[in-house]
Amino acid sequence: MTRLVAPALALVALATAHTAQAQQQTCVAAADIGDTVLYAMPIAYDAVSRSCSKQLKADGFIAQDGAAFIDNFRARQDSAWPGAFRLLKTFMAQNDAEKGGKDTDMTAMIAALPEDSLRPFVDGLVGQMIAQEIKPDSCSKIERGLELLSPLPVDNVAGLMGFVFELADVKNPSICAAPQQASRK
């Protein structure tokens, strides 16, 4: 339990170090949603693989083709981290603002840490959170969803998820409106 609480507190404090900046930007770029998908997909895949190991068939998509599919995302994690981290900071800052700034005590300590130092904590925390949400009866549905996404290039998967967030009108954090393009005559 302590292993999970410390990273969670560190993430909250880090995010609140940037609360003022994030409060000015109450939305995130659609590209940051895409980066978050690119970054988190291998973490989610690993959580599904562990949580669903007893429910998935040996000849199913994850067992047969899952590793090759997810390797395309793993190859992009490093370049996607900055966008995923921006989204995390905005999300955490909005949550802190909703709580009335109760999580700002550790700000000075965390503000000094380099972003990459927090990646292992983020990975562990996100993986744990995803694993806790997976119900055994949803494993085959998750596998089917991954198989349906597998023919798409990773950029299309990331873009599609950003589009789904826009359609669903997600509010925390909300997605910044795309700049209007001049209409052609």
KEPADREN-528211 format. One record per residue (C-alpha): residue in three letters; y, z, x. Coordinates in pm, 1 decimal, padded with zeros to 6 digits, m for minus. Example, Ala and Ser with C-alpha at 12.3 -4.5 7.8 and 13.67 -1.06 7.14 Angstrom:
2
ALA:m00450.0:00780.0:01230.0
SER:m00106.0:00714.0:01367.0
//
This chain:
185
MET:00000.0:00000.0:00000.0
THR:00241.5:00090.2:00279.2
ARG:00171.5:m00247.8:00443.4
LEU:00310.8:m00420.9:00135.6
VAL:00599.2:m00185.6:00063.1
ALA:00762.5:m00215.6:00406.2
PRO:00784.2:m00597.2:00400.7
ALA:00905.8:m00589.9:00042.3
LEU:01183.5:m00347.9:00131.4
ALA:01272.5:m00556.1:00433.9
LEU:01299.0:m00869.1:00221.5
VAL:01513.5:m00694.9:m00035.6
ALA:01743.8:m00561.4:00231.6
LEU:01766.2:m00897.1:00405.7
ALA:01850.8:m01070.6:00085.1
THR:02115.6:m00816.8:00000.3
ALA:02276.5:m00869.4:00339.7
HIS:02372.6:m01205.9:00201.3
THR:02455.1:m01088.6:m00150.7
ALA:02821.5:m01185.3:m00140.2
GLN:02740.4:m01532.4:m00016.7
ALA:02466.4:m01581.3:m00274.3
GLN:02678.5:m01444.2:m00556.2
GLN:02931.4:m01715.0:m00480.5
GLN:02648.7:m01967.0:m00501.3
THR:02468.3:m01868.0:m00819.9
CYS:02244.2:m02170.5:m00805.8
VAL:02016.0:m02331.2:m00551.4
ALA:01991.2:m02692.5:m00452.3
ALA:01697.8:m02883.6:m00596.4
ALA:01608.1:m02965.2:m00235.0
ASP:01560.1:m02592.2:m00168.7
ILE:01317.6:m02575.3:m00460.5
GLY:01129.9:m02864.5:m00301.5
ASP:01131.0:m02691.3:00036.4
THR:01000.8:m02375.8:m00125.9
VAL:00713.7:m02570.7:m00281.1
LEU:00636.5:m02733.0:00054.1
TYR:00649.3:m02396.6:00228.0
ALA:00458.7:m02192.4:m00029.5
MET:00184.3:m02439.7:m00119.7
PRO:m00043.3:m02347.4:00175.6
ILE:00011.5:m01978.1:00107.6
ALA:m00075.4:m02030.1:m00259.4
TYR:m00375.8:m02244.2:m00168.4
ASP:m00511.1:m01974.6:00061.5
ALA:m00462.0:m01712.2:m00211.2
VAL:m00645.8:m01931.1:m00463.1
SER:m00926.7:m02001.9:m00217.3
ARG:m00981.4:m01630.6:m00156.6
SER:m00931.7:m01513.1:m00515.0
CYS:m01141.7:m01787.9:m00668.9
SER:m01420.6:m01812.7:m00412.1
LYS:m01683.7:m01696.3:m00663.1
GLN:m01555.7:m01907.7:m00952.9
LEU:m01519.0:m02246.3:m00781.4
LYS:m01804.3:m02493.0:m00748.0
ALA:m01935.2:m02596.9:m00408.4
ASP:m01882.2:m02960.8:m00502.9
GLY:m01535.8:m02909.9:m00654.0
PHE:m01203.0:m03041.0:m00526.7
ILE:m01111.3:m02735.2:m00322.6
ALA:m01447.5:m02726.6:m00144.7
GLN:m01459.5:m03100.7:m00085.0
ASP:m01102.5:m03223.1:m00040.6
GLY:m00876.5:m02918.8:m00060.5
ALA:m00832.9:m02863.7:00313.1
ALA:m00723.1:m03222.8:00376.0
PHE:m00482.4:m03206.4:00082.0
ILE:m00320.1:m02881.5:00190.1
ASP:m00297.0:m02980.7:00558.2
ASN:m00019.9:m03222.7:00456.9
PHE:00179.9:m02923.7:00332.2
ARG:00094.1:m02707.1:00633.8
ALA:00239.2:m02977.0:00858.0
ARG:00573.5:m02942.6:00677.7
GLN:00601.7:m02563.0:00655.7
ASP:00821.8:m02519.6:00961.7
SER:01075.6:m02778.5:00848.5
ALA:01072.1:m02640.0:00491.6
TRP:01130.9:m02277.3:00592.7
PRO:01514.7:m02289.7:00598.0
GLY:01535.5:m02419.2:00239.8
ALA:01268.8:m02177.3:00118.9
PHE:01453.5:m01893.4:00288.9
ARG:01784.4:m01992.3:00123.9
LEU:01613.8:m01984.9:m00215.7
LEU:01457.7:m01646.3:m00139.6
LYS:01793.2:m01499.1:m00035.6
THR:01961.0:m01630.9:m00349.3
PHE:01681.6:m01503.9:m00572.3
MET:01681.8:m01160.2:m00413.1
ALA:02062.2:m01135.5:m00419.6
GLN:02067.2:m01219.0:m00789.6
ASN:01803.4:m00954.4:m00854.8
ASP:02005.1:m00702.2:m00653.5
ALA:02321.1:m00789.8:m00845.9
GLU:02135.2:m00737.4:m01173.0
LYS:02033.1:m00391.9:m01047.8
GLY:02391.5:m00303.3:m00963.2
GLY:02353.1:m00329.7:m00584.9
LYS:02099.1:m00049.9:m00549.2
ASP:01912.5:m00222.7:m00264.0
THR:02192.5:m00255.5:m00007.8
ASP:02114.7:00048.3:00213.5
MET:01905.8:m00135.9:00473.1
THR:02144.3:m00429.6:00503.3
ALA:02275.0:m00353.8:00853.1
MET:01926.3:m00313.7:00997.9
ILE:01787.5:m00631.4:00846.2
ALA:02095.2:m00846.4:00905.7
ALA:02024.3:m00828.7:01279.4
LEU:01673.9:m00975.7:01247.0
PRO:01620.5:m01347.3:01310.7
GLU:01496.1:m01539.3:01006.6
ASP:01174.0:m01643.1:01177.9
SER:01087.6:m01277.4:01237.7
LEU:01062.9:m01235.5:00861.2
ARG:00830.1:m01529.6:00802.6
PRO:00507.5:m01330.6:00850.3
PHE:00631.5:m01071.6:00599.8
VAL:00727.6:m01341.0:00350.8
ASP:00391.5:m01512.3:00393.9
GLY:00196.1:m01191.4:00343.2
LEU:00402.2:m01074.5:00050.6
VAL:00399.5:m01409.7:m00129.3
GLY:00027.3:m01452.6:m00070.7
GLN:m00042.7:m01106.8:m00208.2
MET:00178.1:m01162.0:m00512.8
ILE:00008.9:m01492.5:m00592.6
ALA:m00340.0:m01348.7:m00545.4
GLN:m00261.4:m01063.9:m00785.7
GLU:m00155.2:m01311.2:m01055.5
ILE:m00470.9:m01523.1:m01039.6
LYS:m00714.1:m01450.1:m01319.2
PRO:m01077.0:m01556.6:m01270.6
ASP:m01069.6:m01773.7:m01582.3
SER:m00773.9:m01970.9:m01446.0
CYS:m00942.3:m02076.2:m01120.1
SER:m01086.5:m02400.8:m01255.8
LYS:m00748.8:m02489.2:m01411.8
ILE:m00571.0:m02429.9:m01082.4
GLU:m00826.9:m02645.0:m00904.0
ARG:m00780.8:m02920.6:m01161.7
GLY:m00402.6:m02903.9:m01115.2
LEU:m00436.3:m02935.7:m00739.1
GLU:m00668.1:m03231.0:m00780.2
LEU:m00417.7:m03399.9:m01012.1
LEU:m00141.8:m03350.3:m00753.7
SER:m00353.3:m03459.7:m00457.8
PRO:m00285.0:m03836.3:m00473.8
LEU:00091.5:m03774.4:m00455.1
PRO:00276.9:m03759.7:m00124.1
VAL:00397.6:m03406.9:m00047.6
ASP:00761.6:m03507.2:m00100.8
ASN:00675.1:m03625.5:m00450.1
VAL:00495.2:m03298.6:m00527.6
ALA:00799.6:m03104.0:m00406.5
GLY:01038.5:m03324.0:m00603.0
LEU:00822.9:m03304.8:m00915.4
MET:00817.4:m02924.8:m00902.3
GLY:01196.5:m02918.1:m00862.2
PHE:01224.3:m03145.6:m01163.8
VAL:00992.6:m02919.7:m01365.6
PHE:01213.1:m02620.2:m01274.5
GLU:01517.4:m02814.2:m01397.2
LEU:01344.0:m02910.4:m01721.7
ALA:01228.6:m02552.9:m01776.0
ASP:01589.1:m02441.4:m01721.9
VAL:01489.2:m02167.1:m01478.1
LYS:01774.3:m01914.5:m01449.5
ASN:01685.4:m01692.3:m01154.2
PRO:01787.4:m01871.9:m00954.4
SER:01919.2:m02164.0:m01148.9
ILE:01925.5:m02511.1:m01000.2
CYS:02264.5:m02655.9:m00911.9
ALA:02357.7:m02962.5:m01111.8
ALA:02302.7:m03286.7:m00927.9
PRO:02625.5:m03461.9:m00835.7
GLN:02722.7:m03725.3:m01088.4
GLN:02696.0:m04079.3:m00959.4
ALA:02947.5:m04341.6:m01066.3
SER:02805.1:m04565.6:m01331.9
ARG:02760.0:m04932.9:m01250.8
LYS:02924.3:m05196.6:m01457.8
//
